[in-house]
Amino acid sequence: MHEVTLFSNSLPLIREIGHMWDNEGTSGHPDRLMENIHVFVYVKKGTIQVIEDGVEYQLNGGSYLFLRKNVPHWGKTLYSPGTEWYYIHFYDSHQQNNMDETSEYSHYQQSSLILEETYHSHINLPKQGKVLNPEYTELHLKKLNEDYMSPHPIRPLYLSVITYQFFIDLYANRLEESKKTKQHRIVGKMIELFSNTASKKLSSKEIANRLGMNYAYLSYLFKKETGKSITQFQDELLIEKAITMLKKETINISEVSNALGFSNPFYFSRVFKKVTGVSPTIYLNQTYRN
């Protein structure tokens, strides 16, 4: 499918942004191989046909397509008369060479803790789609094109930042569509269950009974969809609860450990460090307390 992938902590590096139209319908998509450049195309009106590595895409008003670098693409048919479109050409960051070492970003509801590992992930941008609000999208692209033409001294950096935001919006809209799948609904119910019982860790039997499904399947599905094990996810919720208690209440580590059902304070501290990267004492020394 030749998806375009970005690191969660890196920007698309802009090479060129443009706005084009073909009033007479005398042109077609160019036959080319762009070795180091990804392409984003958005059709404002009219029709554009693009073939990438033998797969045909038909773009109409309000639709978009990402074309991956180093994959040949071309068009066989001419644009329809009056076709108007925007395009963005962008490079990868140098970090992209290590993409295989990262996991895909987990978009499911998680604890409020933002862990460092969150940023050591990648996102797969939607290959193609139709925007929900064409007017908003076109205003954003018009602004991007105007900024590209400006003489601003930090223009490349600014363009990369706002293009990243634009791509993330497209990614988020696609996630909303994915919530309609059966698998997403099951995982959503699991997360809701864990969130509602965040003061204790549920056993495999309790999880299976609450959801009326086989635990082995639930465990497999949860890991596949979120990238985390059920144990890891519950530990994060417990530690989030522990941090809230330690920051807002006059309570010590042993009392928090007992309140959350840990066997002893030493095991609690070990889980805490596994989740946050530091011990409870160090974490609290680095943050604000009421």
C-alpha positions in Angstrom: 0.0 0.0 0.0 3.1 2.3 0.3 1.9 4.2 3.4 3.8 7.4 4.4 5.1 7.1 8.0 6.4 9.7 10.3 8.1 9.6 13.7 5.9 11.0 16.5 8.8 13.3 17.5 9.9 14.6 14.1 8.5 16.9 11.4 7.8 16.6 7.7 10.6 18.6 6.2 9.1 20.8 3.5 10.6 21.0 0.1 7.8 22.7 -1.9 4.1 23.7 -1.5 2.0 24.7 -4.4 -1.5 25.5 -5.7 -2.3 24.5 -9.3 -5.3 24.4 -11.7 -6.0 23.1 -15.3 -8.9 25.0 -16.8 -8.8 23.2 -20.1 -8.1 19.7 -19.0 -5.0 19.4 -21.1 -2.6 18.0 -18.5 -2.2 14.8 -16.6 -0.3 13.6 -13.5 3.5 13.5 -14.3 5.3 10.1 -14.7 8.0 10.3 -12.1 10.1 8.6 -9.4 10.9 10.9 -6.5 13.6 9.1 -4.6 13.7 11.2 -1.4 10.4 13.1 -1.5 6.9 12.1 -0.3 4.0 13.8 -2.0 0.6 15.0 -0.6 -2.1 15.9 -3.1 -5.5 17.5 -2.3 -8.1 18.1 -5.0 -10.2 21.2 -4.4 -12.4 20.5 -7.5 -12.3 18.4 -10.6 -10.7 15.0 -11.0 -7.2 13.7 -10.9 -6.1 10.1 -11.6 -2.9 8.8 -10.1 -1.4 5.4 -10.4 1.3 4.4 -7.9 3.1 1.2 -8.5 0.2 -0.2 -10.5 -2.5 0.8 -8.0 -5.0 3.4 -9.4 -6.4 6.2 -7.2 -9.2 8.5 -8.4 -9.2 11.9 -6.6 -12.3 14.1 -6.7 -13.1 17.4 -4.9 -12.4 17.2 -1.2 -10.2 14.1 -1.4 -6.5 13.6 -0.8 -3.7 11.1 -1.3 -0.2 10.5 0.1 2.4 9.1 -2.3 5.5 7.5 -0.9 9.0 8.4 -1.8 11.0 6.1 -4.1 7.8 4.5 -5.6 7.0 5.3 -9.2 3.7 7.1 -9.8 2.0 8.5 -13.0 -1.3 9.2 -14.6 -2.9 7.8 -17.7 -5.9 10.1 -18.1 -6.0 13.9 -18.4 -7.3 16.1 -15.6 -11.0 17.0 -16.0 -11.4 20.6 -17.2 -11.4 23.1 -14.3 -9.5 20.8 -11.9 -7.8 22.6 -9.0 -5.4 21.1 -6.5 -2.8 21.7 -3.8 0.4 19.7 -3.3 3.0 19.4 -0.6 6.4 17.8 -1.2 8.4 16.9 1.9 11.4 14.9 3.1 11.8 12.5 6.0 13.8 13.6 9.0 17.2 11.7 9.3 15.7 9.7 12.2 13.4 7.9 9.8 16.2 5.4 9.1 15.5 3.8 12.5 11.8 3.4 11.8 11.9 -0.4 12.3 13.0 0.1 15.9 9.8 1.9 16.9 6.3 0.8 17.5 3.2 2.4 16.1 1.7 5.2 18.2 -1.2 3.9 20.4 -4.2 6.2 19.9 -6.4 4.5 22.5 -7.3 6.4 25.7 -4.5 6.0 28.2 -3.6 7.3 31.6 -2.8 11.0 31.9 0.9 10.2 32.4 2.9 11.1 29.3 5.8 8.8 29.2 9.0 9.2 27.2 8.2 6.1 25.2 5.2 7.8 23.8 7.5 9.9 21.6 9.6 6.9 20.5 6.8 5.7 18.1 5.6 6.3 14.6 2.3 7.1 12.9 1.1 5.8 9.6 -0.6 8.6 7.7 -3.9 7.6 6.0 -3.1 6.7 2.4 -6.1 8.5 1.0 -9.4 9.9 2.2 -12.1 12.6 2.0 -11.9 15.5 4.4 -14.9 16.2 6.7 -14.7 20.0 6.3 -13.4 21.0 2.8 -13.7 24.7 3.6 -11.4 24.4 6.6 -8.9 22.2 4.8 -8.7 24.6 1.9 -8.2 27.6 4.1 -5.4 25.8 5.8 -3.8 24.8 2.5 -4.2 28.3 1.1 -2.4 29.7 4.2 0.4 27.1 3.9 0.8 28.1 0.2 0.9 31.8 1.1 3.5 31.2 3.9 5.6 29.1 1.5 5.8 32.1 -0.8 6.7 34.5 2.0 10.2 35.8 2.8 10.0 34.9 6.5 13.5 34.2 7.9 12.5 30.9 9.6 10.0 29.9 6.8 11.2 26.3 6.5 10.8 25.5 10.2 7.5 27.3 10.5 6.1 25.4 7.4 7.2 22.1 8.8 5.5 22.7 12.1 2.1 23.8 10.6 2.2 21.0 8.0 2.8 18.5 10.8 -0.3 19.9 12.5 -2.3 19.6 9.3 -1.2 16.0 8.8 -2.0 15.1 12.4 -5.5 16.5 11.9 -6.0 14.1 8.9 -4.6 11.3 11.0 -7.0 12.1 13.9 -10.0 12.2 11.5 -9.1 8.8 10.2 -8.9 7.5 13.8 -12.5 8.6 14.4 -13.6 6.4 11.5 -11.7 3.4 12.9 -13.7 3.6 16.1 -16.6 2.0 14.3 -14.9 -1.4 14.0 -15.8 -4.3 16.3 -12.2 -4.7 17.5 -12.0 -1.1 18.5 -15.3 -1.4 20.4 -14.1 -4.4 22.4 -10.8 -2.7 23.3 -12.7 0.5 24.2 -14.9 -1.6 26.6 -11.7 -3.0 28.2 -10.1 0.4 28.7 -13.4 1.7 30.2 -13.4 -1.2 32.6 -9.8 -0.7 33.6 -10.4 3.1 34.0 -13.4 2.5 36.2 -11.5 0.1 38.5 -8.2 2.1 38.5 -7.7 1.6 42.2 -7.1 -2.1 41.8 -5.7 -4.5 39.3 -8.2 -7.0 37.9 -7.3 -10.6 37.5 -7.6 -12.4 34.1 -10.7 -14.3 35.5 -12.3 -11.0 36.6 -11.7 -9.4 33.2 -13.1 -12.4 31.3 -16.2 -12.6 33.5 -16.9 -8.8 33.3 -16.7 -8.8 29.5 -18.1 -12.3 28.9 -15.2 -13.3 26.5 -12.2 -15.5 26.5 -9.2 -13.9 28.3 -6.6 -15.3 25.9 -8.4 -13.6 23.0 -8.9 -10.3 24.9 -5.2 -10.3 25.8 -4.1 -10.9 22.2 -6.5 -8.2 20.9 -5.5 -5.6 23.5 -1.8 -6.1 22.7 -2.4 -6.0 19.0 -4.5 -2.8 19.1 -2.7 -0.8 21.8 0.8 -2.1 21.6 0.7 -2.7 25.4 -0.1 -5.8 27.5 -3.2 -5.7 29.8 -0.8 -5.8 32.8 1.3 -2.9 31.5 -1.9 -0.8 30.9 -3.3 -1.5 34.4 0.0 -0.8 36.0 0.1 2.6 34.3 -3.4 3.4 35.6 -2.5 2.3 39.1 0.7 4.5 39.1 -1.3 7.4 37.8 -3.7 6.9 40.8 -0.7 6.6 43.1 0.8 9.9 41.9 -2.5 11.7 42.4 -2.7 10.3 46.0 0.9 11.2 46.8 0.6 14.8 45.4 -2.7 15.7 46.9 -2.9 13.8 50.2 -0.9 13.6 53.4 0.0 10.0 52.8 3.3 8.0 52.6 4.5 5.4 50.0 3.6 2.4 52.2 0.0 3.7 52.7 -0.4 4.2 48.9 1.0 0.8 48.2 -1.5 -0.8 50.6 -4.4 1.2 49.3 -3.8 0.1 45.7 -3.4 -3.5 46.5 0.3 -4.0 46.1 1.8 -6.8 48.1 4.5 -4.5 49.7 6.1 -1.1 49.2 9.1 -2.6 47.6 7.1 -4.1 44.8 5.1 -0.9 44.4 8.3 1.1 44.0 9.6 -1.4 41.4 6.4 -1.1 39.4 6.5 2.7 39.8 10.0 2.9 38.4 9.2 0.6 35.6 6.3 2.8 34.5 7.8 6.3 35.1 11.5 5.5 34.8 12.3 6.8 38.3 11.5 5.9 41.9 8.4 7.4 43.7 10.7 9.6 45.8 12.6 11.0 42.8 9.4 11.6 40.9 7.8 13.6 43.7 11.0 15.6 44.1 10.8 16.6 40.4 7.1 17.7 40.4 4.8 20.1 42.2 2.8 19.1 45.2 -0.3 20.6 46.7 
